[in-house]
């Protein structure tokens, strides 16, 4: 694995995780630039009752995000076995939606349950910052904050 020099240690050029890959290079003393891709499964969900339709015509909306993925550029400063970096790039999310409602017919007063399903892949952006520590040759750990934004147009 290729490494980039630090002041007195070496920072791995690529970290390996189940769904993460990175490529970096040094362009000036103690500075690193690179590209990183990552993906993860998610179970982000919420539901809400429709405030405009009460019983007997009740509607319930469900939304769930199943996965997140991103490809980002990273720019960081390296000292000793630590790297402080910022990142930004493109992100994607896989979402599923469901609406459940009970309808009462006008003529017979019968209750009819109905369900509607939809899914989409949303595209947006991600920005973040983090710190990485090379605790052993070619082995590092990192702590990172990422903000994902998905704009509805």
Secondary structure, DSSP 8 states (H G I E B T S, - for coil): --EEE-SSSEEES---BTTEEEEEEEEETTEEEEEEEEEEEEEEEEEEE-TT--TTS-EEEEEEEEEEEEEEEEEEEEETTEEEEEEEEEEEEEEEEEEEEEEE-TTT--EEEEEEEEEEEEEEEEEEEEEEEEEETTEEEEEEEEEEE----
